[in-house]
Amino acid sequence: MTDRRHRDAPARSRTRRTTPRTHWLVLSVLSVTLSTALLLQGYTHHMFGITSDAVTGARGRSEVVPAQVAHGGPVIADAAGAAHTARVEDRTIALTFDDGPDPVWTPRILDVLRRNHVHATFFVVGTQVVAHPELVRRIVSEGHQIGIHTFTHPDLARLAPWQRSLELRETQLAVAGAAGVTTALLRPPYSSKPDALDDADWSVLKQADAAGYVTVLSTQDAEDWQRPGVDRILANATPHGHAGQIVLMHDAGGDRSQTVAALSTLIPRLKAHGFKFATVGAAVGMAGPVQPAGLGEHLQGMALVTVLQAGDWAVRLLGVLMYAAGAVSVLRAAVVLVAARRHRRQRTGRRGGAWERVNEPVSVIVPAYNESAGIEAAVRSLLASDHPVEIIVVDDGSTDGTADLVESLRLPGVRVIRQRNAGKPAALNTGLAAATCELVVMVDGDTVFEPGTVRTIVQPFADPRVGAVSGNAKVVNRGGLLGRWQHIEYVVGFNLDRRLFDLAECMPTVPGAVGAFRRRALLALGGVSDATLAEDTDLTMALCRSGWRVVYEEGAVAWTEAPASLNALWRQRYRWCYGTLQAMWKHRGALVQRGAAGKLGRRGLVYLLLFQVLLPLLAPAVDIFAVYGLLFLDPVRIIGLWLAFLLLQLLMGLYAFRLDGERAGPLWSLPLQQFVYRQLMYLVVIQSVFTALSGSRLRWQRMERYGSLRAPKGASPLQQPTPYETTQPY
């Protein structure tokens, strides 16, 4: 990203009119939609689930269960009133299958039933219906009966009444959406025979009756859920005598190969003994328990199925993206750290040789618009340089007396040029035209140099291939949390990346706060362009595409003011990010070029696109998924992953601070940075991308100054402490 820029005063009102706002509504809607879908998906897939019928343990008292129910038939109606039950006709078998549909076992069971010309009743689980709606349609189309087995397979007796209603209603909607039918048949999970009902179960049956359901229990349990072997399943499912039976089996919830094998033998055997097979409704003489769904219910069901399926896809996609982003981030950290080490070794070797030979004078251009708070400190710091300089202050129509202040100082070697307000690129071009030296240093009016900064930053020009040099901008006002976070970002983010860009010969930005250039290289480009807000990024990319090397010199330190409020930080980073997007688009042709331009395109631009655009755009979804993981997945694993990435960032921070000669104290705030600063930065990227896509033009803006800069000692008779002596918090 680029460093600080001045903006004209009327820009704020124009920005309000041109900045799009619709995207925040769209982002909010998408975030709420994604969160809702994930909440539904998490509840339906992770709160409960299909488990063994024996997991609920011992039942409670049965004092309120009517005797005629406990000793009656397995089909129970009017539980909320004068309860009555129904038994299956003699020599009639109603095969029932719970927990499906399953993509493997349900089709095999349906094939067995079709071959034997038998109809059965399938008590389906809502989550399975959503996952495999085509199987529900097949069950209905082949003449079988549908009943509901709740949405997530919980023990209804242990749920609050509202949760019971939700379980039944959502399952009914899922069936209506998948197959276009509704059913009055309910089998509660973990139920068995009527004499096993307790008082809690009875409350479930009464609530279900009030909702219009008939409860279907069983009289004979094949116990196939235990997978005891085909012979044992056959023995458990075979009636003793001629009484009709409702046989409980399963078509999902695990490996049901034994069930399929047993069923293939059971049906012919029972038919040979004079038994007939029927659905539950037909077996007890119930009229039409399954009916076509109304249009409204069918549409609601389709919407529910669609939303939940979208949630499943979202979870899969976000999981893949999260792991991919994590892998890319780890790879980036490794590459950046290795590059930083190599860069430091190269620079250390060069300082002892060829890079200590540049002694020619330098023109220093200071574009200034309403910089009265810090311009004196900036100019005095330049005068204290241990390298010969001429200082050109270009006042771009300031209204706060900036030019008058500089002139009143009567400092030797300082020229003031006044011009009408035309923007920073115009001010830089004015200074460039007035410069008398071949080497030019550009510095913002809110930045102070150390005495050796100018000398250090021009040494790489000993290499005739070098056209520009990026210096090391440091945050001077780092006292509060926001200052510390920006300090960390400058040292760990910007400076580590610049070392990598230097080695890869694809430097995208020489910051406006501290940068040096060959004057003839700039003039060959036509000067500084005003086509983007990131004029320094635009200029740097243009130099790279022209074949010039752009390098980073960490020893050229400059101290700059960082925004002291979230609002000011937002405006600054929005401007930087939007301007960088403009520059990337302007220089997109470098992607297909060769030589130095190709390095910029295929290395620098791709890096910026991946790590400064795409990953921040995905960050909100990743954060939402992390919350989802804490609620519904393994919170220990999620927290462990977060701590691992935090440790990786801390290690990068410690190494970067060591390279920059900084104390590691501010890194204690790194965990807090993840919960405020990181979110602000990716919102900035979202705002910038939407602004660019909408075609809006962001105007120049004014950066608020705080007067925290101080000129270094030796700048003038009015000596002041160095910035790092007065502002460092440690």
Backbone hydrogen bonds, N-H to C=O, Kabsch-Sander energy under -0.5 kcal/mol:
donor,donor_aa,acceptor,acceptor_aa,energy
11,A,8,D,-1.4
12,R,9,A,-0.9
14,R,10,P,-1.2
15,T,11,A,-2.7
16,R,12,R,-1.7
17,R,13,S,-1.3
18,T,14,R,-1.8
19,T,15,T,-2.5
24,W,21,R,-1.4
25,L,21,R,-1.0
26,V,22,T,-2.4
27,L,23,H,-3.2
28,S,24,W,-2.5
29,V,25,L,-2.7
30,L,26,V,-2.8
31,S,27,L,-2.6
32,V,28,S,-2.8
33,T,29,V,-2.8
34,L,30,L,-2.9
35,S,31,S,-2.8
36,T,32,V,-2.8
37,A,33,T,-2.7
38,L,34,L,-2.5
39,L,35,S,-2.5
40,L,36,T,-2.7
41,Q,37,A,-2.6
42,G,38,L,-3.2
43,Y,39,L,-2.8
44,T,40,L,-2.8
45,H,41,Q,-1.8
46,H,42,G,-2.1
47,M,42,G,-0.6
47,M,43,Y,-1.2
48,F,43,Y,-0.5
49,G,152,T,-0.7
51,T,49,G,-0.6
55,V,52,S,-1.7
57,G,54,A,-0.9
69,V,66,P,-0.8
70,A,66,P,-2.4
71,H,67,A,-2.2
72,G,69,V,-1.4
75,V,86,A,-1.7
76,I,74,P,-0.6
76,I,215,T,-2.8
77,A,84,H,-2.6
81,G,78,D,-1.4
83,A,81,G,-1.5
84,H,77,A,-2.0
86,A,75,V,-1.9
89,E,283,A,-1.6
91,R,242,H,-3.2
92,T,89,E,-1.2
93,I,276,K,-2.9
94,A,245,Q,-2.8
95,L,93,I,-0.8
96,T,247,V,-2.2
97,F,121,T,-2.1
98,D,249,M,-2.1
99,D,123,F,-0.9
106,T,102,D,-1.2
108,R,104,V,-0.8
109,I,105,W,-2.5
110,L,106,T,-2.8
111,D,107,P,-2.0
112,V,108,R,-2.0
113,L,109,I,-2.5
114,R,110,L,-2.4
115,R,111,D,-2.4
116,N,112,V,-1.5
117,H,114,R,-1.1
118,V,113,L,-2.6
121,T,95,L,-2.5
122,F,145,Q,-3.0
123,F,97,F,-2.7
123,F,121,T,-0.6
124,V,122,F,-0.9
124,V,147,G,-2.6
125,V,100,G,-2.8
126,G,150,T,-2.1
127,T,151,F,-2.0
128,Q,125,V,-0.5
129,V,125,V,-2.1
130,V,126,G,-2.5
131,A,127,T,-1.8
132,H,128,Q,-2.2
135,L,132,H,-1.1
136,V,132,H,-1.0
137,R,133,P,-2.0
138,R,134,E,-1.8
139,I,135,L,-2.5
140,V,136,V,-2.2
141,S,137,R,-2.7
142,E,138,R,-1.9
143,G,140,V,-1.8
144,H,139,I,-2.0
145,Q,120,A,-2.6
147,G,122,F,-2.8
148,I,185,L,-2.6
149,H,124,V,-2.8
149,H,150,T,-0.5
156,L,154,P,-1.0
158,R,155,D,-2.0
159,L,156,L,-1.6
163,Q,160,A,-0.6
164,R,160,A,-2.0
165,S,161,P,-2.4
166,L,162,W,-2.1
167,E,163,Q,-2.6
168,L,164,R,-2.4
169,R,165,S,-2.9
170,E,166,L,-2.6
171,T,167,E,-1.5
172,Q,168,L,-2.4
173,L,169,R,-2.3
174,A,170,E,-2.3
175,V,171,T,-2.3
176,A,172,Q,-2.4
177,G,173,L,-2.9
178,A,174,A,-2.3
179,A,175,V,-2.9
180,G,175,V,-0.7
180,G,176,A,-1.3
181,V,175,V,-0.7
182,T,291,Q,-3.2
184,A,289,P,-1.7
186,L,214,V,-2.3
187,R,148,I,-2.4
191,S,188,P,-1.4
196,A,193,K,-1.8
197,L,194,P,-1.6
199,D,61,R,-3.6
202,W,198,D,-2.3
203,S,199,D,-1.7
204,V,200,A,-1.3
205,L,201,D,-2.2
206,K,202,W,-2.4
207,Q,203,S,-1.9
208,A,204,V,-2.6
209,D,205,L,-2.4
210,A,206,K,-2.1
211,A,207,Q,-1.1
212,G,209,D,-1.7
213,Y,208,A,-2.5
214,V,184,A,-3.4
215,T,76,I,-2.0
216,V,186,L,-3.1
217,L,74,P,-3.1
217,L,215,T,-0.6
218,S,192,S,-2.1
219,T,246,I,-2.2
220,Q,246,I,-1.9
222,A,220,Q,-0.6
222,A,248,L,-2.2
226,Q,223,E,-1.4
227,R,224,D,-1.6
233,I,229,G,-2.1
234,L,230,V,-2.4
235,A,231,D,-2.2
236,N,232,R,-2.5
237,A,233,I,-2.0
238,T,234,L,-1.0
241,G,239,P,-0.7
244,G,88,V,-0.6
245,Q,92,T,-2.2
247,V,94,A,-1.7
247,V,245,Q,-0.7
248,L,220,Q,-3.0
249,M,96,T,-2.0
249,M,247,V,-0.6
251,D,98,D,-1.8
252,A,98,D,-0.7
256,R,254,G,-0.6
260,V,256,R,-2.2
261,A,257,S,-2.3
262,A,258,Q,-2.7
263,L,259,T,-2.6
264,S,260,V,-1.8
265,T,261,A,-0.9
265,T,262,A,-0.6
266,L,262,A,-3.1
267,I,263,L,-1.9
269,R,265,T,-1.9
270,L,266,L,-2.7
271,K,267,I,-2.4
272,A,268,P,-2.2
273,H,269,R,-0.9
273,H,270,L,-0.5
274,G,271,K,-1.8
275,F,270,L,-2.5
276,K,91,R,-2.4
278,A,93,I,-2.2
283,A,279,T,-2.5
284,V,280,V,-1.6
285,G,281,G,-0.5
285,G,282,A,-0.5
286,M,281,G,-3.0
288,G,286,M,-0.7
291,Q,182,T,-2.3
291,Q,289,P,-0.5
293,A,180,G,-2.5
298,H,294,G,-2.6
299,L,295,L,-2.5
300,Q,296,G,-2.4
301,G,297,E,-2.5
302,M,298,H,-2.5
303,A,299,L,-2.4
304,L,300,Q,-2.5
305,V,301,G,-2.7
306,T,302,M,-2.5
307,V,303,A,-2.7
308,L,304,L,-2.5
309,Q,305,V,-2.4
310,A,306,T,-2.5
311,G,307,V,-2.2
312,D,308,L,-2.1
313,W,309,Q,-2.4
314,A,310,A,-2.8
315,V,311,G,-2.4
316,R,312,D,-2.2
317,L,313,W,-3.2
318,L,314,A,-3.2
319,G,315,V,-2.3
320,V,316,R,-2.4
321,L,317,L,-3.0
322,M,318,L,-2.9
323,Y,319,G,-2.2
324,A,320,V,-2.7
325,A,321,L,-3.3
326,G,322,M,-2.5
327,A,323,Y,-2.7
328,V,324,A,-2.8
329,S,325,A,-2.6
330,V,326,G,-2.4
331,L,327,A,-2.5
332,R,328,V,-2.8
333,A,329,S,-2.6
334,A,330,V,-2.4
335,V,331,L,-2.6
336,V,332,R,-3.2
337,L,333,A,-2.4
338,V,334,A,-2.3
339,A,335,V,-2.7
340,A,336,V,-2.6
341,R,337,L,-2.0
342,R,338,V,-2.2
343,H,339,A,-2.9
344,R,340,A,-2.2
345,R,341,R,-1.8
346,Q,342,R,-2.4
347,R,343,H,-2.6
348,T,344,R,-2.2
349,G,345,R,-2.0
350,R,346,Q,-2.1
351,R,347,R,-2.2
352,G,348,T,-0.7
353,G,350,R,-1.9
355,W,350,R,-1.5
356,E,353,G,-1.4
357,R,354,A,-0.8
359,N,357,R,-0.8
362,V,388,P,-1.9
363,S,439,L,-2.4
364,V,362,V,-0.6
364,V,390,E,-3.4
365,I,363,S,-0.6
365,I,441,V,-3.0
366,V,364,V,-0.5
366,V,392,I,-3.0
368,A,394,V,-2.7
374,G,371,E,-1.3
375,I,371,E,-2.3
378,A,374,G,-2.1
379,V,375,I,-2.7
380,R,376,E,-2.7
381,S,377,A,-2.0
382,L,378,A,-1.5
383,L,379,V,-2.1
384,A,380,R,-1.3
385,S,382,L,-1.6
386,D,451,P,-2.5
390,E,362,V,-2.3
391,I,413,G,-2.3
392,I,364,V,-3.3
392,I,390,E,-0.5
393,V,391,I,-0.6
393,V,415,R,-3.3
394,V,366,V,-1.9
394,V,392,I,-0.7
395,D,393,V,-0.8
395,D,417,I,-2.9
396,D,368,A,-3.0
396,D,394,V,-0.7
397,G,395,D,-1.3
397,G,419,Q,-0.9
405,L,401,G,-2.3
406,V,402,T,-2.0
407,E,403,A,-2.6
408,S,404,D,-2.2
409,L,405,L,-0.9
409,L,406,V,-0.8
410,R,406,V,-0.6
410,R,407,E,-1.1
414,V,411,L,-1.2
415,R,391,I,-3.1
415,R,413,G,-0.5
417,I,393,V,-3.0
417,I,415,R,-0.5
419,Q,395,D,-2.2
427,A,423,G,-1.8
428,L,424,K,-2.6
429,N,425,P,-2.3
430,T,426,A,-2.1
431,G,427,A,-2.2
432,L,428,L,-2.5
433,A,429,N,-2.2
434,A,430,T,-1.5
435,A,431,G,-1.2
439,L,361,P,-0.6
440,V,517,F,-2.9
441,V,363,S,-3.0
442,M,515,G,-2.9
443,V,365,I,-2.2
445,G,367,P,-0.7
447,T,444,D,-1.3
448,V,559,W,-2.6
450,E,557,V,-1.3
453,T,450,E,-1.9
456,T,452,G,-2.4
457,I,453,T,-2.7
458,V,454,V,-1.4
459,Q,455,R,-0.6
459,Q,456,T,-0.8
461,F,458,V,-1.5
462,A,459,Q,-2.1
463,D,460,P,-1.9
466,V,463,D,-2.0
467,G,549,R,-3.1
468,A,549,R,-1.3
469,V,516,A,-2.5
470,S,551,V,-3.1
471,G,514,V,-2.3
472,N,556,A,-3.4
473,A,471,G,-0.7
474,K,558,A,-3.1
476,V,560,T,-2.3
478,R,476,V,-1.3
484,R,480,G,-2.6
485,W,481,L,-2.8
486,Q,482,L,-2.0
487,H,483,G,-2.4
488,I,484,R,-2.7
489,E,485,W,-2.2
490,Y,486,Q,-2.8
491,V,487,H,-2.2
492,V,488,I,-3.3
493,G,488,I,-0.7
493,G,489,E,-1.4
494,F,489,E,-2.1
495,N,490,Y,-2.1
497,D,493,G,-1.9
498,R,494,F,-2.2
499,R,495,N,-1.8
500,L,496,L,-1.8
501,F,497,D,-3.0
502,D,498,R,-2.3
503,L,499,R,-2.0
504,A,500,L,-2.5
505,E,501,F,-0.6
505,E,502,D,-1.0
506,C,501,F,-2.4
510,V,536,D,-0.6
514,V,511,P,-0.8
515,G,442,M,-1.6
516,A,469,V,-2.4
517,F,440,V,-3.2
518,R,467,G,-1.9
519,R,438,E,-3.5
519,R,517,F,-0.5
522,L,518,R,-1.7
523,L,519,R,-2.6
524,A,520,R,-1.9
525,L,521,A,-0.9
525,L,522,L,-0.6
526,G,523,L,-1.2
527,G,522,L,-2.8
535,E,533,L,-1.3
538,D,534,A,-2.9
539,L,535,E,-2.2
540,T,536,D,-2.3
541,M,537,T,-2.7
542,A,538,D,-2.1
543,L,539,L,-2.1
544,C,540,T,-2.4
545,R,541,M,-2.4
546,S,542,A,-1.1
547,G,544,C,-1.6
548,W,543,L,-2.1
549,R,465,R,-3.0
551,V,468,A,-1.9
553,E,470,S,-2.9
554,E,552,Y,-0.6
556,A,553,E,-1.5
557,V,555,G,-1.4
558,A,472,N,-2.3
559,W,448,V,-3.2
560,T,474,K,-3.1
560,T,558,A,-0.5
561,E,446,D,-1.2
569,L,565,S,-2.6
570,W,566,L,-2.6
571,R,567,N,-2.1
572,Q,568,A,-2.3
573,R,569,L,-2.8
574,Y,570,W,-2.5
575,R,571,R,-1.9
576,W,572,Q,-2.4
577,C,573,R,-3.0
578,Y,574,Y,-2.5
579,G,575,R,-2.4
580,T,576,W,-2.5
581,L,577,C,-2.3
582,Q,578,Y,-2.2
583,A,579,G,-2.4
584,M,580,T,-2.8
585,W,581,L,-2.3
586,K,582,Q,-2.6
587,H,583,A,-2.2
588,R,585,W,-1.3
590,A,587,H,-1.9
591,L,588,R,-1.9
592,V,589,G,-1.3
593,Q,590,A,-0.9
597,A,594,R,-0.8
598,G,594,R,-0.9
599,K,595,G,-1.8
600,L,596,A,-2.0
601,G,597,A,-2.5
602,R,598,G,-3.2
603,R,599,K,-1.6
604,G,599,K,-1.3
605,L,600,L,-2.7
606,V,601,G,-1.0
607,Y,603,R,-2.0
608,L,604,G,-2.5
609,L,605,L,-2.7
610,L,606,V,-2.4
611,F,607,Y,-2.8
612,Q,608,L,-2.2
613,V,608,L,-0.5
613,V,609,L,-0.6
614,L,609,L,-3.0
615,L,610,L,-2.3
617,L,613,V,-1.9
618,L,614,L,-1.6
619,A,615,L,-1.0
622,V,618,L,-2.1
623,D,619,A,-2.6
624,I,620,P,-2.3
625,F,621,A,-2.4
626,A,622,V,-2.1
627,V,623,D,-2.0
628,Y,624,I,-2.3
629,G,625,F,-2.6
630,L,626,A,-2.0
631,L,627,V,-2.0
632,F,628,Y,-3.0
633,L,628,Y,-0.6
633,L,629,G,-1.3
638,I,634,D,-2.3
639,I,635,P,-2.8
640,G,636,V,-2.3
641,L,637,R,-2.5
642,W,638,I,-2.4
643,L,639,I,-2.7
644,A,640,G,-2.1
645,F,641,L,-2.3
646,L,642,W,-2.3
647,L,643,L,-2.5
648,L,644,A,-2.1
649,Q,645,F,-2.5
650,L,646,L,-2.5
651,L,647,L,-2.6
652,M,648,L,-2.3
653,G,649,Q,-2.7
654,L,650,L,-2.8
655,Y,651,L,-2.1
656,A,652,M,-2.8
657,F,653,G,-2.8
658,R,654,L,-1.8
659,L,655,Y,-2.4
660,D,656,A,-2.0
661,G,658,R,-1.1
662,E,657,F,-3.1
667,L,664,A,-1.7
668,W,665,G,-1.8
669,S,666,P,-1.8
670,L,667,L,-1.7
673,Q,669,S,-1.8
674,Q,670,L,-0.9
674,Q,671,P,-0.8
675,F,672,L,-1.5
676,V,672,L,-0.7
676,V,673,Q,-0.6
678,R,673,Q,-2.3
680,L,676,V,-2.1
681,M,677,Y,-2.2
682,Y,678,R,-2.1
683,L,679,Q,-1.9
684,V,680,L,-1.8
685,V,681,M,-1.7
686,I,682,Y,-2.1
687,Q,683,L,-2.6
688,S,684,V,-2.5
689,V,685,V,-2.8
690,F,686,I,-2.4
691,T,687,Q,-2.2
692,A,688,S,-2.5
693,L,689,V,-2.8
694,S,690,F,-2.2
695,G,691,T,-0.6
695,G,692,A,-0.8
696,S,691,T,-1.5
698,L,696,S,-0.6
715,A,712,P,-1.2
719,Q,717,P,-1.8
725,E,722,T,-1.1
726,T,722,T,-1.2
727,T,723,P,-1.8
